[in-house]
């Protein structure tokens, strides 16, 4: 069973499903002279793009939540978005997952256990299912097209889910945002768009962990409601990095020009190296396929020029993205271990930032969780993606 789950992890993180070439076969048939028989080719419908009116999934339906607590036990929340857990079965299947897609849901559950668990000591976990795009299909597009598609259906769902959470579940508690890869891209949509359209909500953000996806200086300039982290203690900040090997020379599809990065061990941004001995522990798969804590595995140094975190002490052959994903992820990419390598550092840091938030916001109190929020601002079920 564990090996089956691990298989799902690999499929989901990589967005594997192959690079499909559409091939059409025509069969010649006898026909009367001067008549032409046309062959109808069924094409997969293109997903809606940003700017189109998209009906979001219904987040009043508890079945559309991967995680939603039945009892509030913490004074803070964690809102998590899982990475890519969907892959097209073949060229005739849709590049976007349905909200009830079984494979996506199974992969999301694994990610909740292996990634989201790093943050479950910091708050009540809220994690919606959301319609995703197949990574192979998405990254075959230009950067501009990628943004248009991601800001279409996935954003409509995530925006609606977060809107529902804020109005019906949050009850004015401070919160931590967590996302990896495609999920991290959607966390940026919350920070940049939802916060702008709903002033005051960002005041309750303890931190946003945007992992395996670039955050750029230009984005910070354009969105003063959030700022990039400068150390281990600041709050209302963004924590972001992509992890690579020292000899990495390629370009990640999750990377953008002007990317910023912070060291997940010593929490510096200036290139000060942190040794593997300083790492509080990695949470990685062993040879039996089980996740376990490993000490002294991964060091970290920020490459400020490229906005990447470099790890030089791990076994590259063992931990880099598989050869089968090389068209997407160049040799030396550790995308599938952005969280795993620094699992216990991330856990401790989230706990620390939460403590710092409450120390500087002593007036912050937890409202009665049974009280519904007022002041609704958006129809979450009919969202025009921006």
Protein Blocks (a to p, Z undefined) as FASTA:
>chain_A
ZZmmmmmmmmmmnopabjaddddddddddddehiacddddddddddddehiacddddfkb
mklpfbdcfbdfbfbdcddddddfbdcfblkbcfbdcfklmklmmmmmmmmmmmmmmmmm
nbccdddddddddfklmmmpcfklmmmmmmmmmmmmmmmmmmmmmmmmnnopacddddeh
jlmmmmmmmmmmmmmmmghjlmmpmbacdehiacdfklmmmmmmbccdfbfkbghiacdd
ddddfklcbdcfkbcehiacddfklopanopacdfklpgbdcdddfkopacddehkbgcd
ddfknopacdfkbcfklmmccfklmmmmgghiaklmmmmmmmmmmmmmmmmmmmmmmmmm
mmbccddfkbccehiabdfklccdZZ
